Amino acid sequence: MKVLVAVKRVVDYNVKVRVKADGSDVDIANVKMSMNPFDEIAVEEAVRLKEAGKVSEIIAVSMGVKQCEETLRTALAMGADRAILVETDVELQPLAVAKLLKAVADKEQPQLVILGKQAIDDDANQTGQMTSALLGWSQGTFASKVDLAAETVDVIREIDGGLETVKLRLPAVVTADLRLNEPRFIKLPNIMAAKKKPLDKTTPADLGVDAAPRLKTLKVAEPAKRSAGIKVANAAELVAKLKNEAKVL
Ligand code: AMP
């Protein structure tokens, strides 16, 4: 069984991004970029399914600038078999990524597509759902457990206040949540071996997809600064403040 895993190159989660002076965007010049953390979980899950003998081939796919190759090499070092870069300098929004992913899926015919539940740069949480809709495949989003069988996949989903289990008929789209697994540490020999694994390149035009943005960013602003807290002398003062000032009691 073939699995397609989508990996996005994003600003590293340790970087505190700054808004550009003109408020047009965040400034990502010279900041560290890494694989989106939820996509690492998606790749890890695919590799575990292969190690369990349930999957025969893992294809990592990334859309974006040339440097996404580094992200794909990381996926290959984790255990993906080959990679596809859909190269473009156009700013990609979730709908464009979903259309590109559908085009790649149409060619590759995987039984399962695994994505992260959300990219930590745009926080959109849309691409998996849109991909499933465009393909007409079932979806299991926010997965915290995936149980793959020959024709179905059971997905335990993290929902408000609990867990929901869904049984999907394959082919299906699954998005990985935080508790699905803990991605492995990549060893040096695997990084070296990944350099020799195949990485194919294509473009949105080759795939017949118009990837132009449909949304326009009007303004980007820093969140409001939190005001400083105060110390109270005793519980009685705290209760009085909650009653009279915060009016929550
Ligand atoms: P989003 O809908 O933007 O929050 O992204 C959800 C998931 O879609 C990510 O975790 C990735 O798995 C996938 N994705 C989004 N953008 C890209 C991209 N440019 N290349 C590859 N995968 C992507």
Residues whose N, C-alpha, C, O or C-beta is under 5 A from the ligand:
A	BS01	AMP	A6 V7 K8 N36 F38 D39 V61 S62 M63 G64 L92 P94 V97 L115 G116 K117 Q118 A119 D122 D123 A124 N125 Q126 T127 G128
